[in-house]
Amino acid sequence: MKIPLTTWYLEMRSPDDLRPKRANLPGLTVQQASIPSPEFSRFLYTSVGGHWHWSDRLPWTYDQWLAHLSRPELETWVAYLAGTPAGYCELIVQPDQSVKIEYFGLLPQFIGQGIGGHLLTCAIERAWEQTTRRVWLDTCSLDSQHAYKNYEARGFTRYKTENTVVVLPDASPGPWPDAAAPAPPVAGVAHTFSTPTP
């Protein structure tokens, strides 16, 4: 099916612009996944993005995942609640020394508990430890309706908008075929850091 897609580009130009949010949840931690693990990263990618049409990395081989994760400019940070992965983000230092939040999101069962604001705060703080230029990301109208609000609430401002049309399957792939996770809002509301290829 063809659907209109809006992509928003957001940036933060100073660490002083960060408006932090912390979640006071027992057992909530954020840790770097320092050892490249294609199995774990693919689990995070499909579990977080499966309902939002994240599909560009699904054909990747083990070696492609390993090469991506072994890049010195990339860091993966994972939020855990009581030892269970709740969400993650990828930070990538760009050639201009800015830092892009490449992927960001939560597993469906952890949405709405304040973990997104907490994880994003931690990600932004870590990004500013790596750059003095800017922190940026893009998100789109396939994403959760909470995503854009979270970025804006943490201090990001929009600097560019793009409108396109994309071709998507009738249903998102989910974490695995016929996964019974909660269904996301209807497409056209808002998600990911990777825009589907037409």
Contacts in CASP RR format, 6 or more apart in sequence:
PFRMAT RR
TARGET T0000
AUTHOR 0000-0000-0000
METHOD contacts of the structure
MODEL  1
MKIPLTTWYLEMRSPDDLRPKRANLPGLTVQQASIPSPEFSRFLYTSVGG
HWHWSDRLPWTYDQWLAHLSRPELETWVAYLAGTPAGYCELIVQPDQSVK
IEYFGLLPQFIGQGIGGHLLTCAIERAWEQTTRRVWLDTCSLDSQHAYKN
YEARGFTRYKTENTVVVLPDASPGPWPDAAAPAPPVAGVAHTFSTPTP
1 167 0 8 1.000
1 168 0 8 1.000
1 169 0 8 1.000
1 170 0 8 1.000
2 165 0 8 1.000
2 166 0 8 1.000
2 167 0 8 1.000
2 168 0 8 1.000
3 165 0 8 1.000
3 166 0 8 1.000
3 168 0 8 1.000
3 187 0 8 1.000
3 188 0 8 1.000
4 141 0 8 1.000
4 163 0 8 1.000
4 164 0 8 1.000
4 165 0 8 1.000
4 188 0 8 1.000
5 140 0 8 1.000
5 141 0 8 1.000
5 142 0 8 1.000
5 163 0 8 1.000
5 164 0 8 1.000
5 165 0 8 1.000
5 166 0 8 1.000
5 188 0 8 1.000
5 195 0 8 1.000
5 196 0 8 1.000
6 140 0 8 1.000
6 141 0 8 1.000
6 161 0 8 1.000
6 162 0 8 1.000
6 163 0 8 1.000
7 138 0 8 1.000
7 139 0 8 1.000
7 140 0 8 1.000
7 141 0 8 1.000
7 161 0 8 1.000
7 162 0 8 1.000
7 163 0 8 1.000
7 164 0 8 1.000
7 195 0 8 1.000
8 138 0 8 1.000
8 139 0 8 1.000
8 140 0 8 1.000
8 148 0 8 1.000
8 158 0 8 1.000
8 160 0 8 1.000
8 161 0 8 1.000
9 136 0 8 1.000
9 137 0 8 1.000
9 138 0 8 1.000
9 158 0 8 1.000
9 159 0 8 1.000
9 160 0 8 1.000
9 161 0 8 1.000
9 162 0 8 1.000
10 136 0 8 1.000
10 137 0 8 1.000
10 138 0 8 1.000
10 139 0 8 1.000
10 151 0 8 1.000
10 152 0 8 1.000
10 156 0 8 1.000
10 157 0 8 1.000
10 158 0 8 1.000
10 159 0 8 1.000
11 134 0 8 1.000
11 135 0 8 1.000
11 136 0 8 1.000
11 137 0 8 1.000
11 156 0 8 1.000
11 157 0 8 1.000
11 159 0 8 1.000
12 18 0 8 1.000
12 124 0 8 1.000
12 134 0 8 1.000
12 135 0 8 1.000
12 136 0 8 1.000
12 154 0 8 1.000
12 155 0 8 1.000
12 156 0 8 1.000
12 157 0 8 1.000
13 134 0 8 1.000
15 124 0 8 1.000
15 125 0 8 1.000
15 128 0 8 1.000
17 155 0 8 1.000
17 156 0 8 1.000
17 157 0 8 1.000
18 121 0 8 1.000
18 124 0 8 1.000
18 125 0 8 1.000
18 128 0 8 1.000
18 154 0 8 1.000
18 155 0 8 1.000
19 153 0 8 1.000
19 154 0 8 1.000
19 155 0 8 1.000
20 121 0 8 1.000
20 125 0 8 1.000
20 154 0 8 1.000
21 114 0 8 1.000
21 117 0 8 1.000
21 118 0 8 1.000
21 120 0 8 1.000
21 121 0 8 1.000
21 153 0 8 1.000
21 154 0 8 1.000
22 118 0 8 1.000
22 121 0 8 1.000
23 113 0 8 1.000
23 114 0 8 1.000
23 115 0 8 1.000
23 116 0 8 1.000
23 117 0 8 1.000
23 118 0 8 1.000
25 81 0 8 1.000
25 113 0 8 1.000
25 114 0 8 1.000
25 115 0 8 1.000
25 118 0 8 1.000
26 82 0 8 1.000
27 80 0 8 1.000
27 81 0 8 1.000
27 82 0 8 1.000
27 83 0 8 1.000
28 79 0 8 1.000
28 80 0 8 1.000
28 81 0 8 1.000
28 86 0 8 1.000
28 115 0 8 1.000
28 118 0 8 1.000
29 79 0 8 1.000
29 80 0 8 1.000
29 83 0 8 1.000
30 77 0 8 1.000
30 78 0 8 1.000
30 79 0 8 1.000
30 80 0 8 1.000
30 118 0 8 1.000
30 119 0 8 1.000
30 122 0 8 1.000
31 77 0 8 1.000
31 78 0 8 1.000
31 80 0 8 1.000
32 75 0 8 1.000
32 76 0 8 1.000
32 77 0 8 1.000
32 78 0 8 1.000
33 40 0 8 1.000
33 41 0 8 1.000
33 76 0 8 1.000
33 77 0 8 1.000
33 78 0 8 1.000
33 88 0 8 1.000
36 66 0 8 1.000
36 69 0 8 1.000
36 70 0 8 1.000
37 69 0 8 1.000
38 62 0 8 1.000
38 65 0 8 1.000
38 66 0 8 1.000
38 69 0 8 1.000
41 65 0 8 1.000
41 69 0 8 1.000
41 76 0 8 1.000
42 57 0 8 1.000
42 60 0 8 1.000
42 65 0 8 1.000
43 85 0 8 1.000
44 76 0 8 1.000
44 78 0 8 1.000
44 85 0 8 1.000
44 87 0 8 1.000
44 88 0 8 1.000
45 54 0 8 1.000
45 57 0 8 1.000
45 103 0 8 1.000
46 54 0 8 1.000
46 58 0 8 1.000
46 173 0 8 1.000
46 174 0 8 1.000
46 175 0 8 1.000
46 176 0 8 1.000
47 85 0 8 1.000
47 107 0 8 1.000
47 175 0 8 1.000
48 54 0 8 1.000
48 87 0 8 1.000
48 88 0 8 1.000
48 103 0 8 1.000
48 105 0 8 1.000
48 106 0 8 1.000
48 107 0 8 1.000
49 105 0 8 1.000
49 174 0 8 1.000
49 175 0 8 1.000
49 191 0 8 1.000
49 192 0 8 1.000
50 172 0 8 1.000
50 173 0 8 1.000
50 174 0 8 1.000
50 175 0 8 1.000
50 179 0 8 1.000
51 108 0 8 1.000
51 172 0 8 1.000
51 174 0 8 1.000
51 175 0 8 1.000
51 181 0 8 1.000
51 183 0 8 1.000
51 184 0 8 1.000
52 142 0 8 1.000
52 143 0 8 1.000
52 144 0 8 1.000
52 172 0 8 1.000
52 184 0 8 1.000
52 191 0 8 1.000
52 192 0 8 1.000
53 142 0 8 1.000
53 168 0 8 1.000
53 169 0 8 1.000
53 172 0 8 1.000
53 173 0 8 1.000
53 187 0 8 1.000
53 191 0 8 1.000
53 192 0 8 1.000
53 196 0 8 1.000
54 103 0 8 1.000
54 192 0 8 1.000
54 194 0 8 1.000
55 173 0 8 1.000
55 196 0 8 1.000
56 194 0 8 1.000
56 196 0 8 1.000
56 197 0 8 1.000
57 65 0 8 1.000
57 194 0 8 1.000
58 173 0 8 1.000
60 68 0 8 1.000
68 74 0 8 1.000
69 76 0 8 1.000
71 92 0 8 1.000
73 92 0 8 1.000
73 93 0 8 1.000
73 94 0 8 1.000
74 90 0 8 1.000
74 91 0 8 1.000
74 92 0 8 1.000
74 93 0 8 1.000
74 102 0 8 1.000
75 90 0 8 1.000
75 91 0 8 1.000
75 92 0 8 1.000
75 126 0 8 1.000
76 88 0 8 1.000
76 89 0 8 1.000
76 90 0 8 1.000
76 91 0 8 1.000
77 88 0 8 1.000
77 89 0 8 1.000
77 90 0 8 1.000
77 91 0 8 1.000
77 119 0 8 1.000
77 122 0 8 1.000
77 123 0 8 1.000
77 126 0 8 1.000
78 85 0 8 1.000
78 87 0 8 1.000
78 88 0 8 1.000
79 85 0 8 1.000
79 86 0 8 1.000
79 87 0 8 1.000
79 88 0 8 1.000
79 106 0 8 1.000
79 110 0 8 1.000
79 115 0 8 1.000
79 116 0 8 1.000
79 118 0 8 1.000
79 119 0 8 1.000
79 122 0 8 1.000
80 86 0 8 1.000
81 110 0 8 1.000
81 113 0 8 1.000
81 115 0 8 1.000
85 107 0 8 1.000
86 106 0 8 1.000
86 107 0 8 1.000
86 110 0 8 1.000
86 115 0 8 1.000
86 119 0 8 1.000
87 105 0 8 1.000
87 106 0 8 1.000
87 107 0 8 1.000
87 110 0 8 1.000
87 115 0 8 1.000
87 116 0 8 1.000
87 119 0 8 1.000
88 103 0 8 1.000
88 104 0 8 1.000
88 105 0 8 1.000
88 119 0 8 1.000
89 101 0 8 1.000
89 102 0 8 1.000
89 103 0 8 1.000
89 104 0 8 1.000
89 105 0 8 1.000
89 119 0 8 1.000
89 120 0 8 1.000
89 123 0 8 1.000
90 101 0 8 1.000
90 102 0 8 1.000
90 103 0 8 1.000
90 104 0 8 1.000
90 193 0 8 1.000
91 99 0 8 1.000
91 100 0 8 1.000
91 101 0 8 1.000
91 102 0 8 1.000
91 123 0 8 1.000
91 126 0 8 1.000
91 127 0 8 1.000
91 130 0 8 1.000
92 99 0 8 1.000
92 100 0 8 1.000
92 102 0 8 1.000
93 99 0 8 1.000
93 130 0 8 1.000
93 131 0 8 1.000
94 100 0 8 1.000
96 133 0 8 1.000
97 131 0 8 1.000
97 132 0 8 1.000
97 133 0 8 1.000
98 131 0 8 1.000
98 133 0 8 1.000
98 134 0 8 1.000
98 135 0 8 1.000
98 136 0 8 1.000
99 127 0 8 1.000
99 128 0 8 1.000
99 130 0 8 1.000
99 131 0 8 1.000
99 134 0 8 1.000
99 135 0 8 1.000
99 136 0 8 1.000
100 135 0 8 1.000
100 136 0 8 1.000
100 137 0 8 1.000
101 123 0 8 1.000
101 124 0 8 1.000
101 127 0 8 1.000
101 135 0 8 1.000
101 136 0 8 1.000
101 137 0 8 1.000
101 193 0 8 1.000
102 137 0 8 1.000
102 193 0 8 1.000
102 194 0 8 1.000
103 192 0 8 1.000
103 193 0 8 1.000
103 194 0 8 1.000
104 119 0 8 1.000
104 120 0 8 1.000
104 123 0 8 1.000
104 137 0 8 1.000
104 147 0 8 1.000
104 193 0 8 1.000
105 116 0 8 1.000
105 119 0 8 1.000
105 144 0 8 1.000
105 147 0 8 1.000
106 115 0 8 1.000
106 116 0 8 1.000
106 119 0 8 1.000
108 181 0 8 1.000
108 182 0 8 1.000
108 184 0 8 1.000
109 181 0 8 1.000
109 182 0 8 1.000
111 144 0 8 1.000
111 146 0 8 1.000
112 146 0 8 1.000
116 150 0 8 1.000
117 150 0 8 1.000
117 153 0 8 1.000
117 154 0 8 1.000
120 150 0 8 1.000
120 151 0 8 1.000
120 154 0 8 1.000
121 154 0 8 1.000
124 135 0 8 1.000
124 154 0 8 1.000
127 135 0 8 1.000
128 135 0 8 1.000
136 156 0 8 1.000
137 151 0 8 1.000
137 156 0 8 1.000
137 193 0 8 1.000
138 193 0 8 1.000
138 195 0 8 1.000
139 147 0 8 1.000
139 148 0 8 1.000
139 151 0 8 1.000
139 190 0 8 1.000
139 191 0 8 1.000
139 192 0 8 1.000
139 193 0 8 1.000
140 190 0 8 1.000
140 191 0 8 1.000
140 192 0 8 1.000
140 195 0 8 1.000
141 187 0 8 1.000
141 188 0 8 1.000
141 189 0 8 1.000
141 190 0 8 1.000
142 187 0 8 1.000
142 188 0 8 1.000
142 189 0 8 1.000
142 190 0 8 1.000
142 191 0 8 1.000
142 192 0 8 1.000
142 196 0 8 1.000
143 189 0 8 1.000
143 190 0 8 1.000
143 191 0 8 1.000
143 192 0 8 1.000
144 184 0 8 1.000
144 185 0 8 1.000
144 189 0 8 1.000
144 190 0 8 1.000
144 191 0 8 1.000
145 185 0 8 1.000
145 189 0 8 1.000
145 190 0 8 1.000
147 190 0 8 1.000
147 191 0 8 1.000
148 190 0 8 1.000
152 158 0 8 1.000
164 195 0 8 1.000
164 198 0 8 1.000
165 198 0 8 1.000
166 195 0 8 1.000
166 196 0 8 1.000
166 197 0 8 1.000
166 198 0 8 1.000
167 198 0 8 1.000
168 187 0 8 1.000
168 196 0 8 1.000
172 184 0 8 1.000
174 181 0 8 1.000
175 181 0 8 1.000
184 191 0 8 1.000
END
